[in-house]
């Protein structure tokens, strides 16, 4: 097994798609994975430059599978966007965290829940891999959140009801 070749990569600002940056996704991996897809417009010069950098890295290292795809809509037609895929295991083998740093537009530490639709930039690393026919993967090291969209599970759909917050009366049995 050949040692992975690595290179730094920094993206232009784009739209976060399915971000799992505050808490790792454990659906298919019990350790968890931090991940985010980045949507960029296909014809944009910065997008073309990013694609060329990733393709060049893959070609230099004999890898054909690349971590981006041209987005299609539900009708199967191209949307005019490119989706770049970033992911990293939540922990190093020694158990230490690999959580990407989150900063705001002014580079201040950010703890807010980064939701889909947020405008972000990603500083990360490209790396080669040999398994499954070989390819290039990208892992996020730091995320700059330029415009934050948080996920609130529809809480904003409600109006405020009453004058005081609800408290428990200590009785665990519901009244019907």
Sine and cosine of phi, psi and omega as CSV:
sin_phi,cos_phi,sin_psi,cos_psi,sin_omega,cos_omega
0.00,0.00,0.85,-0.53,-0.02,-1.00
-0.96,0.27,0.52,-0.85,0.05,-1.00
-0.95,0.32,0.65,-0.76,-0.02,-1.00
-0.90,0.43,0.64,-0.77,0.12,-0.99
-1.00,-0.08,0.68,-0.73,-0.08,-1.00
-0.81,-0.59,0.48,-0.88,0.07,-1.00
-0.47,-0.88,0.59,-0.80,0.02,-1.00
-0.96,0.29,0.52,-0.85,0.05,-1.00
-0.58,-0.82,0.65,-0.76,0.08,-1.00
-0.77,-0.64,0.78,-0.62,-0.07,-1.00
-1.00,-0.04,0.33,-0.95,0.23,-0.97
-0.96,0.27,0.14,-0.99,0.03,-1.00
-0.94,0.35,0.69,-0.72,0.02,-1.00
-0.47,-0.88,-0.09,-1.00,-0.07,-1.00
-1.00,-0.07,0.79,-0.61,0.06,-1.00
-0.96,0.29,0.76,-0.65,0.03,-1.00
-0.86,-0.52,0.81,-0.58,-0.01,-1.00
0.76,0.64,0.79,0.61,-0.02,-1.00
-0.95,0.30,0.67,-0.74,0.18,-0.98
-0.78,-0.63,0.98,0.21,-0.12,-0.99
-0.92,-0.39,-0.39,0.92,-0.01,-1.00
-1.00,0.00,-0.56,0.83,-0.02,-1.00
-0.65,-0.76,0.72,-0.69,-0.05,-1.00
-0.92,0.38,0.51,-0.86,0.08,-1.00
-0.99,0.14,0.85,-0.52,-0.04,-1.00
-0.93,-0.36,0.26,0.97,-0.06,-1.00
-0.87,0.50,-0.70,0.71,-0.04,-1.00
-0.92,-0.40,-0.02,1.00,-0.03,-1.00
-0.59,-0.81,0.91,-0.42,-0.06,-1.00
-0.88,0.47,-0.46,0.89,0.07,-1.00
-0.95,0.32,-0.57,0.82,0.01,-1.00
0.98,-0.21,0.36,-0.93,-0.01,-1.00
-0.66,-0.75,0.77,-0.63,0.19,-0.98
-1.00,0.05,0.73,-0.68,-0.04,-1.00
-0.43,-0.90,0.37,-0.93,0.09,-1.00
-0.31,-0.95,0.62,-0.79,0.18,-0.98
-0.98,-0.20,0.57,-0.82,-0.02,-1.00
-0.88,-0.48,0.84,-0.54,0.01,-1.00
-0.99,-0.13,0.83,-0.56,0.05,-1.00
-0.79,-0.61,0.50,-0.87,0.02,-1.00
-0.94,0.35,0.72,-0.69,-0.11,-0.99
-0.86,0.50,-0.69,0.72,-0.11,-0.99
-0.99,0.12,-0.06,1.00,-0.07,-1.00
-0.94,0.34,0.61,-0.79,-0.03,-1.00
-0.88,0.48,-0.64,0.76,0.00,-1.00
-0.92,0.40,-0.59,0.81,0.05,-1.00
-0.91,0.41,-0.71,0.70,0.02,-1.00
-0.87,0.49,-0.63,0.78,0.02,-1.00
-0.91,0.42,-0.65,0.76,0.03,-1.00
-0.91,0.42,-0.70,0.72,0.04,-1.00
-0.86,0.51,-0.72,0.70,0.00,-1.00
-0.88,0.48,-0.63,0.77,0.01,-1.00
-0.90,0.43,-0.70,0.71,-0.01,-1.00
-0.93,0.37,-0.70,0.71,0.02,-1.00
-0.89,0.46,-0.67,0.75,0.02,-1.00
-0.89,0.46,-0.67,0.74,0.03,-1.00
-0.89,0.46,-0.69,0.72,0.03,-1.00
-0.89,0.45,-0.71,0.71,0.00,-1.00
-0.90,0.43,-0.69,0.73,0.01,-1.00
-0.85,0.53,-0.49,0.87,-0.09,-1.00
-0.94,-0.34,0.21,0.98,0.06,-1.00
0.92,0.39,0.53,0.85,-0.03,-1.00
-0.92,-0.39,0.71,-0.70,-0.05,-1.00
-0.97,-0.25,-0.53,0.85,0.00,-1.00
-0.98,0.22,0.84,-0.54,-0.07,-1.00
-0.88,-0.48,0.48,-0.88,-0.12,-0.99
-1.00,0.07,0.68,0.73,0.12,-0.99
-0.51,-0.86,0.36,-0.93,0.04,-1.00
-0.51,-0.86,0.42,-0.91,0.05,-1.00
-0.99,0.13,0.84,-0.55,-0.10,-0.99
-0.94,0.34,0.64,-0.77,0.13,-0.99
-0.84,-0.54,0.49,-0.87,0.02,-1.00
-0.99,0.12,-0.04,-1.00,0.02,-1.00
-0.87,0.50,-0.41,0.91,0.00,-1.00
-1.00,0.06,0.03,1.00,0.01,-1.00
0.99,0.12,-0.03,1.00,-0.01,-1.00
-1.00,0.03,0.54,-0.84,0.02,-1.00
-0.87,0.49,0.63,-0.78,0.02,-1.00
-1.00,-0.05,-0.23,0.97,-0.07,-1.00
1.00,0.00,0.20,0.98,0.01,-1.00
-0.86,-0.51,0.33,-0.94,0.09,-1.00
-0.86,-0.51,0.68,-0.73,0.02,-1.00
-0.95,-0.30,0.85,-0.52,0.03,-1.00
-0.97,-0.24,0.75,-0.66,-0.12,-0.99
-0.96,-0.29,0.83,-0.56,0.03,-1.00
-0.85,-0.53,0.71,-0.71,0.12,-0.99
-0.38,-0.93,0.45,-0.89,0.01,-1.00
-0.49,-0.87,0.64,-0.77,0.09,-1.00
-0.85,0.52,0.57,-0.82,-0.09,-1.00
-0.93,0.37,-0.39,0.92,-0.05,-1.00
-0.69,-0.73,0.49,-0.87,0.18,-0.98
-0.96,0.27,0.27,-0.96,0.04,-1.00
-0.83,0.56,-0.47,0.88,0.01,-1.00
-0.99,0.14,0.01,1.00,0.04,-1.00
1.00,-0.08,-0.10,0.99,0.01,-1.00
-0.97,0.25,0.47,-0.88,-0.12,-0.99
-0.95,0.31,0.57,-0.82,0.12,-0.99
-0.90,-0.44,0.36,0.93,-0.03,-1.00
-0.86,0.52,0.78,-0.63,0.04,-1.00
-0.90,0.43,0.60,-0.80,0.08,-1.00
-0.92,0.38,0.64,-0.77,0.05,-1.00
-0.89,-0.45,0.81,-0.58,0.04,-1.00
-0.74,-0.67,0.40,-0.92,0.05,-1.00
-1.00,0.06,-0.11,-0.99,-0.05,-1.00
-0.88,0.47,-0.43,0.90,0.00,-1.00
-1.00,-0.09,0.17,0.99,0.00,-1.00
0.92,0.39,0.47,0.88,0.13,-0.99
-1.00,0.00,0.59,-0.81,0.01,-1.00
-0.83,0.56,0.63,-0.78,-0.08,-1.00
-0.82,-0.58,0.73,-0.68,0.03,-1.00
-0.90,-0.44,-0.10,1.00,-0.02,-1.00
-0.89,0.46,0.47,-0.88,0.01,-1.00
-0.96,0.29,0.92,-0.39,-0.02,-1.00
-0.98,0.19,0.89,-0.46,-0.04,-1.00
-0.96,-0.27,0.21,-0.98,0.06,-1.00
-0.85,0.53,0.61,-0.79,-0.04,-1.00
1.00,-0.09,-0.21,0.98,0.07,-1.00
-0.90,0.44,0.55,-0.83,0.08,-1.00
-1.00,-0.06,0.86,-0.52,-0.11,-0.99
-0.69,-0.72,0.30,-0.95,0.23,-0.97
-0.84,-0.54,0.49,-0.87,-0.03,-1.00
-0.82,-0.57,0.77,-0.64,0.19,-0.98
-0.96,-0.27,0.83,-0.56,-0.08,-1.00
-0.43,-0.90,-0.40,-0.92,-0.08,-1.00
-0.65,-0.76,0.70,-0.71,0.18,-0.98
-1.00,-0.04,0.60,-0.80,0.05,-1.00
-0.57,-0.82,0.55,-0.84,0.06,-1.00
-1.00,0.08,0.44,-0.90,0.13,-0.99
-0.63,-0.77,0.43,-0.90,-0.06,-1.00
-0.98,-0.21,-0.48,0.88,-0.05,-1.00
-0.89,0.46,0.39,-0.92,0.05,-1.00
0.83,0.56,0.59,0.81,0.03,-1.00
1.00,0.00,-0.08,1.00,0.05,-1.00
0.99,0.15,0.45,-0.89,0.00,-1.00
0.05,-1.00,-0.31,-0.95,0.01,-1.00
-0.84,-0.54,0.70,-0.72,0.12,-0.99
-0.87,-0.49,0.31,-0.95,0.06,-1.00
-0.77,-0.63,0.74,-0.67,0.02,-1.00
-0.87,-0.48,0.68,-0.73,0.02,-1.00
-0.98,0.18,0.70,-0.71,0.09,-1.00
-0.96,-0.28,-0.63,0.78,0.01,-1.00
-0.52,-0.85,0.56,-0.83,0.01,-1.00
-0.84,-0.54,0.80,-0.60,0.12,-0.99
-0.98,-0.20,0.87,-0.49,-0.01,-1.00
-1.00,-0.10,0.93,-0.38,-0.06,-1.00
-1.00,0.02,-0.63,0.78,0.06,-1.00
-0.67,-0.74,0.90,-0.43,-0.11,-0.99
-1.00,0.02,0.76,-0.65,0.20,-0.98
-0.86,-0.50,0.85,-0.53,0.01,-1.00
-0.98,-0.20,0.41,-0.91,0.02,-1.00
-1.00,-0.10,0.82,-0.57,-0.06,-1.00
-0.81,-0.59,0.21,0.98,0.09,-1.00
0.81,0.59,0.53,0.85,0.08,-1.00
0.99,0.12,0.14,0.99,-0.02,-1.00
-0.86,0.51,-0.54,0.84,-0.01,-1.00
-0.94,0.35,-0.15,0.99,0.02,-1.00
-0.96,0.27,-0.27,0.96,-0.06,-1.00
-1.00,-0.09,0.50,-0.87,0.20,-0.98
-1.00,-0.01,0.36,-0.93,0.09,-1.00
-0.93,0.36,0.73,-0.68,0.00,-1.00
-0.87,-0.50,0.82,-0.57,0.04,-1.00
1.00,0.09,-0.02,-1.00,-0.06,-1.00
-0.95,-0.31,-0.23,0.97,-0.09,-1.00
-0.71,-0.71,0.44,-0.90,0.07,-1.00
-0.93,0.36,0.40,-0.92,0.02,-1.00
-0.98,0.21,0.69,-0.72,0.06,-1.00
-0.80,-0.60,0.35,-0.94,0.01,-1.00
-0.99,0.10,0.63,-0.78,0.07,-1.00
-1.00,-0.06,0.10,1.00,0.04,-1.00
1.00,0.03,-0.18,0.98,0.00,-1.00
-1.00,-0.03,0.88,-0.48,-0.05,-1.00
-0.99,0.14,-0.21,0.98,-0.02,-1.00
-1.00,0.04,0.82,-0.57,0.03,-1.00
-0.94,0.33,0.51,-0.86,0.08,-1.00
-0.99,-0.16,0.76,-0.65,0.03,-1.00
-0.87,-0.50,0.00,0.00,0.00,0.00
